[in-house]
Amino acid sequence: MLRFILKRILLLFPMLLGITLISFFVIHLVPGEPGIMDLEMTPKVTKEARERIRAYYGLDKPIHVQYWMWLKRILKLDFGLSFTPDRRPVIEKITERLPITITINLASMAIIFIVGIPIGVYCAKYKDSLLDKSLTALVFAGYAAPTFWIALLLMLLFGVYLELLPISGVKSFNFEELSVTGKILDIGRHLLLPVLVSASGGIAGISRFMKNSLLEVLNQDYIRTAYAKGLPERIILRRHALRNALLPVITILGLSVPGLIGGSVIFESIFSIPGMGQLFYMSVMARDYPTIMGILVMGAFLTLLGNLLADIAYAVFDPRIRVE
């Protein structure tokens, strides 16, 4: 088992290097450069002034030289300075916003896991029943609907009409005056809608994978043998069928991490949440290359970490993988 984990960890480094290499070259293909974009409509700015700005940001060097300089800083865990006027260290801007994004994503993953798997199990157990068809239609309606449309509907219903939940930010104006319990509840009320929006699409995918996987397991010979021996159905489902049916679901949960992080760009912008998604969007618009690369590296690391945890969990549930 230890050898299996070490092999997976060693594979992370070349993959992360390849991701950074491709990302660095791709973002430099986008038209426009930091500092130059604001001057495009100003005819009085001379060519010499533009070149000085490019040299100030280090953009006058060849692209491979820029990447090598950036890579050397990254090896020292130095993400550089932002190209925005505040010139703050990128790591500071990321660490300010990373906790809120991770909190939302973890809460979304928990909801997807807690709600999606039981729905899939129930739909497999009572296949083709009226409730199975109703649940399938409901979760796939949530999957098919655009995220921003669901967010706007929830904001309109719970924020405008019912006035039950806030529709923007993560804190109220009187946040500092609240007690510790009040602060926790206030943040929870602000994050409830974003978490529900983030989890709406994942529930459909997990429930469908769970249903199909469990149906395939239930048709295996050892399950029929367990039924023939007279074992209770709940024992067969929990101890024999569910454990093996969870294998594909574990992989899907690991692969869903990048989707959740990427989707945060949409709902964080809609709900005005100061998270990684909003920072990424603003950095792309400003061509803030160091911040963009810092966020991409952080997202790639979390994605690879999620895949590593999925591989480990897969090996725990299926000993044949460790042997191979």
BELBELQUI-V40495 format. One line per field, one symbol per residue. burial: # if it has 9 or more other ideal C-beta (glycine too) atoms within 8 Angstrom, else .. A space follows every 50 residues. Layout:
burial = ???
This chain:
burial = ...##..#...#..##..###.###.##....#####.#.........## #.###.#.#...#..##.###.##....##.###...####.##..##.# #.###.###.###.###.######.##....##.##..##.##.#.##.# ##.##.###.....#.#.#..#..#..#....#..##.############ ##################....#..##.......###..###.####### ###########.######################.############### ####.##########.#...#...
